[in-house]
């Protein structure tokens, strides 16, 4: 769909609008940070987002619980773009300081919940973009879906969001995640795997309890669990493709609680992370084979939590065509060197499911600023966001929308170039 007579926003306009929204974005990020609501409980957050969309003048659909899709229809032919931000917080205490200084804002419930992953910043950037896009609707084409996803941390909101979008046309998707391992002032839009897939491990070895003085009269599941952990690590070393990465993050063996009592069961917990679906499938097979064979060796049986021990989310893989388009577009509007490569991140994200369905880009926005004190790991009580980079995320979002609006055949290019 050609631009025709539509005059798209130019780079100067985009930078000026981002600067004009700076206080709004930072202010909203701080407001959101204070009421840190966990997955599926984002009631105040959802209400606030709806109020903002009402004030901006963008209609929206409320999903089953707290998710929202704002709909900005230009009334002209053009790309249909889904812009996504996650909105939930974590059930984690928040330290009043970051790595260097007192925070500029702290959760209202610092002993219980906080935004230790940056979703408050994601929501703020998308609301800022919503304001600009609504103001410049006459310079845009197509339809823009402003998607505020609930429950990203526990996967509780993704299915209803994607089911709702399935009733609409979507050519491409875009999202941003702030990233503690990337220098502040940098943004990465590389193609290929950017975040890992995940397999949660939760299985229980069942033996027969007894007195600790006579292990021969019992079937000790603790030894079975311990040997399973070792056997799994050895199997990974010898069976996972040496050119691929599958991490083996076993975090707990939960057995008995008394020194002289052999328990009936021992449970193993952990997660496996991967960047290749074929190796992820192989890891699941190895996990089950090692568990069953180890159980047999120790005269135990093994029981699997039916929700886990399989791929729960695949790797987040950026589309090659749209990543190149984003990199070129962002290079044109941001200072030289801002667009930067970075190593894949071993965390997992529901945006992988978006990218499985729609070609697009998940950008990583650097927030690592040692002087300010941001850079602590995500899901850590010292985690903080360098607010000075939020305008970069806003500019990047606006420029991506603009770049797709200038494309001749949005939604088809990736397939044609594959």
Sine and cosine of phi, psi and omega as CSV:
sin_phi,cos_phi,sin_psi,cos_psi,sin_omega,cos_omega
0.00,0.00,0.92,-0.38,-0.08,-1.00
-0.95,0.31,0.33,-0.94,0.01,-1.00
-0.90,0.44,-0.52,0.85,-0.05,-1.00
0.88,0.47,-0.75,-0.66,-0.04,-1.00
-1.00,-0.04,0.06,1.00,-0.03,-1.00
-0.96,0.28,0.82,-0.57,0.06,-1.00
-1.00,-0.06,0.98,-0.21,-0.05,-1.00
-0.93,0.36,0.36,-0.93,0.09,-1.00
-0.85,0.53,0.69,-0.72,0.08,-1.00
-1.00,-0.06,0.10,-0.99,-0.12,-0.99
-0.90,0.43,-0.58,0.81,0.02,-1.00
-0.90,0.43,-0.69,0.72,0.05,-1.00
-0.86,0.51,-0.71,0.71,-0.03,-1.00
-0.88,0.48,-0.72,0.69,-0.01,-1.00
-0.91,0.42,-0.65,0.76,0.00,-1.00
-0.91,0.41,-0.66,0.75,0.01,-1.00
-0.92,0.40,-0.62,0.78,0.04,-1.00
-0.89,0.45,-0.66,0.75,0.03,-1.00
-0.90,0.44,-0.62,0.79,-0.01,-1.00
-0.93,0.37,-0.46,0.89,-0.02,-1.00
-1.00,-0.05,0.02,1.00,-0.11,-0.99
-0.83,0.56,-0.77,0.64,-0.03,-1.00
-0.90,0.43,-0.61,0.79,0.02,-1.00
-0.89,0.46,-0.74,0.68,-0.06,-1.00
-0.90,0.43,-0.72,0.69,0.01,-1.00
-0.91,0.42,-0.67,0.74,0.01,-1.00
-0.89,0.45,-0.67,0.75,0.01,-1.00
-0.94,0.35,-0.61,0.79,0.05,-1.00
-0.85,0.52,-0.66,0.76,-0.01,-1.00
-0.94,0.35,-0.64,0.77,0.04,-1.00
-0.88,0.47,-0.70,0.71,0.01,-1.00
-0.91,0.41,-0.56,0.83,-0.03,-1.00
-0.90,0.45,-0.57,0.82,-0.07,-1.00
-0.93,0.37,-0.74,0.67,0.04,-1.00
-0.99,-0.12,1.00,0.04,-0.06,-1.00
-1.00,0.00,0.98,-0.20,-0.08,-1.00
-0.96,-0.28,0.72,-0.69,-0.09,-1.00
-0.98,0.18,0.11,-0.99,-0.13,-0.99
-0.79,0.61,0.80,-0.60,0.03,-1.00
0.99,0.15,-0.04,1.00,-0.02,-1.00
-0.86,-0.51,0.38,0.93,-0.13,-0.99
-0.99,0.14,0.81,0.59,-0.12,-0.99
-0.93,0.37,-0.82,0.57,0.00,-1.00
-0.89,0.46,-0.63,0.77,0.00,-1.00
-0.87,0.50,-0.75,0.66,-0.02,-1.00
-0.88,0.47,-0.68,0.73,0.02,-1.00
-0.88,0.48,-0.69,0.73,-0.02,-1.00
-0.90,0.44,-0.68,0.73,0.02,-1.00
-0.88,0.48,-0.69,0.73,0.02,-1.00
-0.89,0.46,-0.64,0.77,0.05,-1.00
-0.88,0.48,-0.67,0.75,0.02,-1.00
-0.90,0.43,-0.70,0.71,0.01,-1.00
-0.90,0.44,-0.61,0.79,0.07,-1.00
-0.88,0.48,-0.71,0.70,-0.01,-1.00
-0.91,0.41,-0.60,0.80,0.00,-1.00
-0.95,0.31,-0.51,0.86,-0.03,-1.00
1.00,-0.09,0.57,0.82,0.01,-1.00
-0.91,-0.42,0.86,-0.52,0.06,-1.00
-0.93,0.36,0.37,-0.93,-0.06,-1.00
-0.49,-0.87,0.31,-0.95,0.12,-0.99
-0.93,-0.37,0.75,-0.66,0.10,-0.99
-1.00,0.00,0.74,-0.67,0.00,-1.00
-1.00,0.04,-0.13,-0.99,-0.18,-0.98
-0.82,0.58,-0.70,0.71,-0.04,-1.00
-0.94,-0.35,-1.00,-0.01,-0.11,-0.99
-0.84,-0.54,-0.03,1.00,0.02,-1.00
-0.94,0.34,0.40,-0.92,-0.07,-1.00
-0.59,-0.80,0.62,-0.78,0.17,-0.99
-0.83,-0.56,0.94,-0.34,0.15,-0.99
-0.98,0.18,0.58,-0.82,-0.08,-1.00
-0.82,-0.57,0.92,-0.39,0.02,-1.00
-0.93,-0.36,0.99,-0.13,-0.06,-1.00
-0.98,-0.19,0.89,-0.46,-0.04,-1.00
-0.97,0.22,-0.28,0.96,-0.06,-1.00
0.98,0.18,0.09,1.00,0.01,-1.00
-0.85,-0.53,0.48,-0.88,0.04,-1.00
-0.88,0.47,0.62,-0.78,-0.01,-1.00
0.24,-0.97,-0.09,-1.00,-0.06,-1.00
-0.93,0.36,0.50,-0.87,0.12,-0.99
-0.96,-0.28,0.92,-0.39,-0.17,-0.99
-0.88,-0.47,0.74,-0.67,0.08,-1.00
-0.97,-0.23,0.87,-0.49,0.06,-1.00
-0.97,-0.25,0.78,-0.62,-0.14,-0.99
-0.85,-0.53,0.65,-0.76,0.19,-0.98
-0.68,-0.73,0.65,-0.76,0.08,-1.00
-1.00,-0.02,0.45,-0.89,-0.20,-0.98
-0.83,-0.56,-0.09,1.00,-0.13,-0.99
-1.00,0.00,0.35,-0.94,0.05,-1.00
-0.95,-0.32,-0.19,-0.98,-0.09,-1.00
-0.86,-0.51,0.53,-0.85,0.11,-0.99
-0.99,0.17,0.94,0.33,-0.16,-0.99
-0.63,-0.78,0.69,-0.72,0.07,-1.00
-0.91,0.41,0.47,-0.88,0.01,-1.00
-0.89,-0.45,0.80,-0.60,0.08,-1.00
-0.96,0.29,0.64,-0.77,0.00,-1.00
-0.91,0.41,-0.26,0.96,0.03,-1.00
-0.93,-0.36,0.42,-0.91,0.24,-0.97
-1.00,-0.04,-0.46,-0.89,-0.07,-1.00
-0.96,0.29,-0.20,0.98,-0.07,-1.00
-0.70,-0.71,-0.46,0.89,-0.17,-0.99
-0.48,-0.88,0.09,-1.00,0.08,-1.00
-0.92,0.39,0.60,-0.80,0.02,-1.00
-0.92,0.40,0.44,-0.90,0.12,-0.99
-0.98,0.19,-0.34,0.94,0.02,-1.00
-0.44,-0.90,0.57,-0.82,-0.02,-1.00
-0.73,-0.68,0.46,-0.89,0.01,-1.00
-0.84,0.54,0.57,-0.82,0.11,-0.99
-0.92,0.39,-0.34,0.94,0.00,-1.00
-0.80,-0.60,0.91,0.42,-0.15,-0.99
-0.92,0.39,-0.28,0.96,0.05,-1.00
-1.00,0.06,-0.13,0.99,-0.13,-0.99
-0.82,-0.58,-0.76,0.64,-0.10,-1.00
-0.66,-0.75,0.43,-0.90,0.08,-1.00
-0.28,-0.96,0.26,-0.96,0.08,-1.00
-1.00,-0.02,0.99,0.16,-0.03,-1.00
-0.99,-0.15,0.35,0.94,0.05,-1.00
-0.77,-0.64,-0.31,0.95,0.07,-1.00
0.97,-0.24,0.17,0.99,-0.02,-1.00
-0.91,0.42,-0.45,0.90,0.09,-1.00
-0.88,0.47,-0.64,0.77,0.03,-1.00
-0.93,0.36,-0.63,0.78,0.00,-1.00
-0.88,0.48,-0.72,0.70,-0.01,-1.00
-0.90,0.45,-0.67,0.75,-0.01,-1.00
-0.90,0.45,-0.67,0.74,0.01,-1.00
-0.90,0.43,-0.63,0.78,0.00,-1.00
-0.94,0.34,-0.59,0.81,0.08,-1.00
-0.91,0.41,-0.65,0.76,0.07,-1.00
-0.88,0.48,-0.68,0.73,0.05,-1.00
-0.89,0.45,-0.61,0.79,0.01,-1.00
-0.86,0.51,-0.67,0.74,0.01,-1.00
-0.88,0.48,-0.71,0.71,-0.04,-1.00
-0.93,0.37,-0.70,0.71,-0.03,-1.00
-0.90,0.44,-0.63,0.77,0.04,-1.00
-0.90,0.43,-0.65,0.76,0.00,-1.00
-0.89,0.46,-0.58,0.81,-0.08,-1.00
-0.96,-0.27,0.46,0.89,-0.06,-1.00
-0.85,0.53,-0.49,0.87,0.02,-1.00
-0.94,0.34,-0.23,0.97,0.00,-1.00
-0.96,-0.27,0.20,0.98,-0.06,-1.00
-0.87,-0.49,0.26,-0.96,0.08,-1.00
-0.78,-0.62,0.31,-0.95,0.10,-1.00
0.98,0.21,-0.43,-0.90,-0.03,-1.00
-0.77,-0.64,0.69,-0.73,0.03,-1.00
-0.89,-0.45,0.83,-0.56,0.05,-1.00
-0.98,-0.20,0.84,-0.54,-0.04,-1.00
-0.98,-0.19,0.98,-0.19,-0.24,-0.97
-0.96,-0.27,0.90,-0.43,0.02,-1.00
-0.96,-0.29,0.98,-0.22,-0.16,-0.99
-1.00,0.02,0.84,-0.54,0.08,-1.00
-0.99,0.15,0.34,-0.94,0.23,-0.97
0.84,0.54,0.57,0.82,0.01,-1.00
-0.89,0.45,-0.61,0.79,-0.10,-0.99
-0.90,0.44,-0.53,0.85,0.01,-1.00
-0.91,-0.40,0.14,0.99,0.04,-1.00
0.96,0.28,0.24,0.97,-0.12,-0.99
-0.98,0.19,-0.24,0.97,-0.09,-1.00
-0.92,-0.40,-0.17,0.99,-0.16,-0.99
-0.93,0.36,-0.65,0.76,-0.12,-0.99
-0.92,0.39,-0.70,0.71,0.00,-1.00
-0.92,0.40,-0.54,0.84,0.06,-1.00
-0.90,0.44,-0.76,0.65,-0.02,-1.00
-0.94,0.35,-0.57,0.82,0.06,-1.00
-0.89,0.45,-0.62,0.78,0.02,-1.00
-0.93,0.36,-0.68,0.74,0.02,-1.00
-0.92,0.40,-0.43,0.90,0.01,-1.00
-0.90,0.43,-0.33,0.94,0.05,-1.00
-0.99,0.10,-0.05,1.00,-0.03,-1.00
-0.86,-0.51,0.09,-1.00,0.09,-1.00
-0.99,-0.14,0.79,-0.62,0.07,-1.00
-0.74,-0.67,0.82,-0.57,0.02,-1.00
-1.00,-0.05,-0.57,0.82,-0.06,-1.00
-0.42,-0.91,0.42,-0.91,0.05,-1.00
-0.81,-0.59,0.40,-0.92,-0.04,-1.00
-0.57,-0.82,0.66,-0.75,0.11,-0.99
-0.50,-0.86,0.30,-0.96,0.04,-1.00
-0.76,-0.66,0.67,-0.74,0.17,-0.99
-0.81,-0.58,0.81,-0.59,0.12,-0.99
-0.91,0.42,0.51,-0.86,-0.15,-0.99
-0.65,-0.76,0.85,-0.52,-0.08,-1.00
-0.95,0.31,-0.36,0.93,-0.05,-1.00
-1.00,-0.01,0.01,1.00,0.02,-1.00
-0.93,-0.37,0.70,-0.71,-0.05,-1.00
-0.84,0.55,0.67,-0.74,0.08,-1.00
-0.82,0.57,0.66,-0.75,-0.01,-1.00
1.00,-0.03,0.00,1.00,0.05,-1.00
-0.93,-0.38,0.47,-0.88,0.10,-0.99
-0.66,-0.75,0.68,-0.74,-0.05,-1.00
-0.90,-0.43,0.77,-0.63,0.06,-1.00
-0.77,-0.64,0.57,0.82,-0.03,-1.00
-0.86,0.51,0.50,-0.87,0.11,-0.99
-0.98,0.21,0.29,-0.96,0.09,-1.00
1.00,0.01,-0.20,-0.98,-0.04,-1.00
-0.90,0.43,0.83,-0.56,-0.01,-1.00
-0.91,-0.42,-0.45,0.89,0.09,-1.00
-0.68,-0.73,0.40,-0.92,-0.15,-0.99
-0.99,0.10,0.44,-0.90,0.25,-0.97
-0.98,0.19,0.26,-0.97,-0.10,-1.00
-0.69,-0.73,0.61,-0.79,0.15,-0.99
-0.80,-0.60,0.92,-0.40,0.05,-1.00
-1.00,0.10,0.73,-0.68,-0.01,-1.00
-0.98,-0.20,0.82,-0.58,0.15,-0.99
-0.44,-0.90,0.99,-0.17,-0.02,-1.00
-0.67,-0.74,0.43,-0.90,-0.10,-0.99
-0.80,-0.60,0.79,-0.62,0.11,-0.99
-1.00,-0.03,0.76,-0.65,-0.06,-1.00
-0.94,-0.33,0.86,-0.51,0.05,-1.00
-0.88,-0.48,-0.68,-0.74,0.09,-1.00
-0.59,-0.81,0.86,-0.50,-0.08,-1.00
-0.95,0.32,0.21,-0.98,0.02,-1.00
0.04,-1.00,-0.18,-0.98,-0.01,-1.00
-0.98,0.21,0.68,-0.73,-0.04,-1.00
-0.89,0.46,-0.33,0.94,-0.02,-1.00
-0.97,0.23,-0.32,0.95,-0.03,-1.00
-0.76,-0.65,0.95,0.32,0.00,-1.00
-0.89,0.46,-0.38,0.92,-0.01,-1.00
-0.93,0.36,-0.32,0.95,0.02,-1.00
-1.00,-0.07,-0.01,1.00,0.02,-1.00
-0.86,-0.52,0.04,-1.00,0.17,-0.99
-0.83,-0.56,0.97,-0.25,-0.21,-0.98
-1.00,0.09,0.95,-0.31,-0.02,-1.00
-0.96,0.26,-0.28,0.96,0.01,-1.00
-0.92,0.38,-0.71,0.71,0.07,-1.00
-0.88,0.47,-0.63,0.78,0.02,-1.00
-0.88,0.48,-0.73,0.68,0.00,-1.00
-0.89,0.47,-0.67,0.74,-0.01,-1.00
-0.90,0.44,-0.67,0.74,0.02,-1.00
-0.93,0.36,-0.56,0.83,0.06,-1.00
-0.86,0.50,-0.71,0.71,-0.01,-1.00
-0.86,0.51,-0.71,0.71,0.01,-1.00
-0.92,0.40,-0.70,0.72,-0.02,-1.00
-0.90,0.44,-0.61,0.79,0.00,-1.00
-0.90,0.43,-0.69,0.73,0.01,-1.00
-0.89,0.46,-0.66,0.75,0.01,-1.00
-0.91,0.41,-0.68,0.74,0.00,-1.00
-0.89,0.46,-0.65,0.76,0.03,-1.00
-0.88,0.48,-0.71,0.70,-0.02,-1.00
-0.85,0.52,-0.60,0.80,-0.13,-0.99
-0.99,-0.13,-0.18,0.98,-0.07,-1.00
-0.85,-0.53,-0.47,0.89,0.05,-1.00
-0.95,0.32,0.69,-0.73,0.02,-1.00
-0.78,0.62,0.80,-0.61,-0.04,-1.00
-0.90,0.44,-0.33,0.94,0.03,-1.00
-1.00,0.03,-0.05,1.00,-0.01,-1.00
-0.91,-0.42,0.17,-0.98,0.03,-1.00
-0.81,-0.58,0.81,-0.58,0.21,-0.98
-0.74,-0.67,0.92,-0.40,-0.01,-1.00
-0.99,0.12,0.55,-0.84,-0.02,-1.00
-0.90,-0.43,1.00,0.02,-0.10,-0.99
-0.98,-0.18,0.95,0.32,0.07,-1.00
-0.98,0.20,0.81,-0.58,-0.16,-0.99
-0.91,-0.40,-0.27,0.96,-0.08,-1.00
-0.37,-0.93,0.63,-0.78,0.28,-0.96
-0.86,-0.51,0.90,-0.44,-0.06,-1.00
-0.94,-0.35,0.95,-0.31,0.00,-1.00
-0.86,-0.52,-0.78,-0.63,-0.03,-1.00
-0.97,0.23,-0.01,-1.00,-0.03,-1.00
-0.78,-0.63,-0.01,1.00,-0.07,-1.00
-0.84,-0.54,0.65,-0.76,-0.13,-0.99
-0.90,0.43,-0.50,0.87,-0.09,-1.00
-0.92,-0.40,0.36,0.93,0.02,-1.00
-0.82,-0.57,0.85,-0.52,0.11,-0.99
-0.99,0.16,0.81,-0.58,-0.06,-1.00
-0.98,0.19,0.23,-0.97,0.08,-1.00
-0.98,0.21,-0.51,0.86,-0.10,-1.00
-0.69,-0.73,0.35,-0.94,0.14,-0.99
-0.60,-0.80,0.79,-0.62,-0.07,-1.00
-0.95,-0.31,0.65,-0.76,0.03,-1.00
-0.92,-0.39,0.75,-0.66,0.00,-1.00
-0.84,-0.54,0.46,-0.89,0.08,-1.00
0.27,-0.96,-0.24,-0.97,0.06,-1.00
-0.49,-0.87,0.46,-0.89,0.07,-1.00
-0.89,-0.46,0.67,-0.74,-0.02,-1.00
-0.83,-0.56,0.57,-0.82,-0.11,-0.99
-0.44,-0.90,0.32,-0.95,0.01,-1.00
-0.89,-0.46,-0.06,1.00,0.01,-1.00
-0.83,-0.56,0.80,-0.60,-0.01,-1.00
-0.88,0.47,-0.60,0.80,0.00,-1.00
-0.90,0.43,-0.64,0.77,0.04,-1.00
-0.96,0.28,-0.50,0.87,0.11,-0.99
-0.90,0.44,-0.70,0.71,0.07,-1.00
-0.88,0.48,-0.65,0.76,0.02,-1.00
-0.90,0.43,-0.63,0.77,0.01,-1.00
-0.88,0.47,-0.63,0.78,0.05,-1.00
-0.89,0.45,-0.70,0.72,0.02,-1.00
-0.88,0.48,-0.71,0.70,0.01,-1.00
-0.88,0.47,-0.69,0.73,0.00,-1.00
-0.82,0.58,-0.75,0.66,-0.04,-1.00
-0.94,0.35,-0.67,0.74,-0.01,-1.00
-0.89,0.46,-0.70,0.71,-0.02,-1.00
-0.92,0.39,-0.65,0.76,0.00,-1.00
-0.88,0.47,-0.72,0.69,-0.06,-1.00
-0.94,0.34,-0.64,0.77,0.00,-1.00
-0.95,0.33,-0.61,0.79,0.04,-1.00
-0.91,0.41,-0.66,0.75,0.04,-1.00
-0.87,0.50,-0.67,0.74,-0.01,-1.00
-0.89,0.45,-0.66,0.75,0.01,-1.00
-0.85,0.52,-0.57,0.82,-0.10,-0.99
-0.98,-0.21,0.21,0.98,0.01,-1.00
0.88,0.48,0.45,0.89,0.07,-1.00
-0.97,-0.23,0.13,-0.99,0.23,-0.97
-0.89,-0.46,0.24,-0.97,-0.01,-1.00
-0.80,-0.61,0.69,-0.72,0.04,-1.00
-0.87,-0.50,0.70,-0.72,-0.04,-1.00
-0.96,-0.29,0.70,-0.72,0.21,-0.98
-0.91,0.41,0.87,-0.50,-0.14,-0.99
-0.90,0.43,-0.32,0.95,0.01,-1.00
-0.98,0.20,-0.35,0.94,-0.16,-0.99
-0.83,-0.55,-0.28,-0.96,0.00,-1.00
0.89,0.45,0.51,0.86,0.08,-1.00
-0.45,-0.89,0.16,-0.99,0.00,-1.00
-0.92,0.38,0.88,-0.48,0.03,-1.00
-1.00,-0.04,-0.53,0.85,0.06,-1.00
-0.45,-0.89,0.67,-0.74,-0.01,-1.00
-0.99,0.13,0.07,-1.00,0.04,-1.00
-0.93,0.38,0.48,-0.88,0.04,-1.00
-1.00,0.04,0.93,-0.38,-0.15,-0.99
-0.86,-0.50,0.91,-0.42,0.02,-1.00
-0.96,0.29,0.66,-0.75,0.01,-1.00
-0.93,0.37,0.74,-0.67,-0.05,-1.00
-0.86,0.51,-0.72,0.70,-0.05,-1.00
-0.90,0.43,-0.76,0.65,-0.06,-1.00
-0.95,0.32,-0.46,0.89,0.09,-1.00
-0.92,0.39,-0.67,0.75,0.04,-1.00
-0.91,0.42,-0.68,0.74,0.03,-1.00
-0.86,0.51,-0.70,0.71,-0.01,-1.00
-0.90,0.43,-0.70,0.72,-0.03,-1.00
-0.87,0.49,-0.71,0.71,0.00,-1.00
-0.92,0.40,-0.67,0.74,-0.02,-1.00
-0.91,0.41,-0.70,0.72,-0.03,-1.00
-0.94,0.34,-0.57,0.82,0.06,-1.00
-0.87,0.50,-0.52,0.85,-0.04,-1.00
-0.97,0.25,-0.45,0.89,-0.13,-0.99
-0.95,-0.30,-0.37,0.93,-0.03,-1.00
-0.97,-0.25,0.37,-0.93,0.03,-1.00
-0.84,0.54,0.50,-0.87,0.00,-1.00
-0.82,0.57,0.72,-0.69,0.02,-1.00
1.00,-0.03,-0.13,0.99,0.00,-1.00
-0.93,0.37,-0.71,0.71,0.06,-1.00
-0.96,0.27,0.86,-0.50,-0.20,-0.98
-0.64,-0.77,0.55,-0.84,0.12,-0.99
-0.97,0.23,0.36,-0.93,0.16,-0.99
-0.44,-0.90,0.38,-0.93,0.00,-1.00
-0.92,0.38,0.49,-0.87,0.07,-1.00
-0.85,0.53,0.51,-0.86,-0.05,-1.00
-0.99,-0.16,0.72,-0.70,-0.09,-1.00
-0.99,0.12,-0.07,1.00,0.13,-0.99
-0.96,0.29,0.24,-0.97,0.00,-1.00
-0.88,-0.48,0.37,-0.93,-0.10,-1.00
-0.48,-0.88,0.57,-0.82,0.01,-1.00
-0.92,0.38,-0.22,0.98,0.02,-1.00
-0.90,0.44,-0.29,0.96,0.10,-1.00
-0.84,0.54,-0.59,0.81,0.00,-1.00
-0.94,0.33,-0.54,0.84,0.11,-0.99
-0.89,0.46,-0.74,0.67,-0.08,-1.00
-0.95,0.30,-0.34,0.94,0.15,-0.99
-0.93,0.37,-0.47,0.88,-0.10,-1.00
-0.99,-0.16,-0.63,0.77,-0.07,-1.00
-0.79,-0.61,0.72,-0.69,0.08,-1.00
-0.92,0.40,0.63,-0.78,-0.02,-1.00
0.05,-1.00,-0.37,-0.93,-0.15,-0.99
-0.65,-0.76,0.71,-0.71,0.21,-0.98
-0.93,-0.36,0.95,-0.31,-0.05,-1.00
-1.00,0.08,0.56,-0.83,0.13,-0.99
-0.94,-0.33,0.84,-0.54,-0.05,-1.00
-0.96,-0.27,0.89,-0.46,-0.08,-1.00
-0.93,0.37,0.69,-0.72,0.03,-1.00
-0.76,-0.65,0.22,0.98,-0.06,-1.00
-0.99,0.15,0.97,-0.25,-0.03,-1.00
-0.75,-0.66,1.00,-0.06,-0.07,-1.00
-0.85,0.52,-0.57,0.82,-0.02,-1.00
-0.91,0.42,-0.62,0.78,0.02,-1.00
-0.99,0.17,-0.57,0.82,-0.01,-1.00
0.94,-0.35,0.13,0.99,0.10,-0.99
-1.00,0.00,0.51,-0.86,-0.04,-1.00
0.68,-0.74,-0.07,1.00,0.11,-0.99
-0.89,0.45,0.47,-0.89,0.00,-1.00
-0.86,0.52,0.46,-0.89,0.14,-0.99
-0.89,0.45,0.48,-0.88,-0.04,-1.00
0.90,0.44,0.56,0.83,0.01,-1.00
-0.81,-0.58,0.58,-0.81,-0.10,-1.00
-0.91,0.40,-0.29,0.96,0.03,-1.00
-1.00,-0.09,-0.03,1.00,-0.04,-1.00
-0.85,0.53,0.68,-0.73,0.05,-1.00
-0.50,-0.86,0.35,-0.94,-0.03,-1.00
-0.94,-0.34,0.73,-0.68,0.15,-0.99
-0.98,0.19,0.97,-0.23,-0.10,-1.00
-0.92,0.40,-0.28,0.96,-0.02,-1.00
-0.92,0.39,-0.25,0.97,-0.04,-1.00
-0.99,-0.11,-0.08,1.00,-0.10,-0.99
-0.91,0.42,-0.50,0.87,0.04,-1.00
-0.92,0.38,-0.46,0.89,0.07,-1.00
-0.90,0.43,-0.69,0.72,0.04,-1.00
-0.89,0.46,-0.63,0.78,0.03,-1.00
-0.91,0.41,-0.72,0.69,0.03,-1.00
-0.86,0.51,-0.69,0.72,-0.04,-1.00
-0.88,0.47,-0.68,0.74,0.01,-1.00
-0.89,0.45,-0.73,0.68,-0.01,-1.00
-0.89,0.45,-0.65,0.76,-0.03,-1.00
-0.93,0.36,-0.58,0.81,0.04,-1.00
-0.90,0.44,-0.71,0.71,0.05,-1.00
-0.86,0.51,-0.70,0.72,-0.01,-1.00
-0.89,0.46,-0.69,0.72,-0.04,-1.00
-0.90,0.44,-0.64,0.77,0.02,-1.00
-0.93,0.36,-0.54,0.84,0.04,-1.00
-0.91,0.42,-0.41,0.91,0.00,-1.00
-1.00,0.01,-0.12,0.99,0.00,-1.00
-0.97,0.26,0.54,-0.84,-0.04,-1.00
-0.98,0.21,-0.61,0.79,-0.08,-1.00
-0.71,-0.70,0.94,0.35,-0.03,-1.00
-0.88,0.47,0.62,-0.79,0.04,-1.00
1.00,0.04,-0.29,0.96,0.00,-1.00
-0.96,-0.29,-0.37,0.93,-0.13,-0.99
-0.87,0.50,-0.66,0.75,-0.05,-1.00
-0.88,0.47,-0.67,0.74,-0.03,-1.00
-0.92,0.38,-0.64,0.77,-0.04,-1.00
-0.92,0.39,-0.53,0.85,-0.08,-1.00
-1.00,-0.07,-0.07,1.00,-0.06,-1.00
-0.92,0.38,0.00,0.00,0.00,0.00
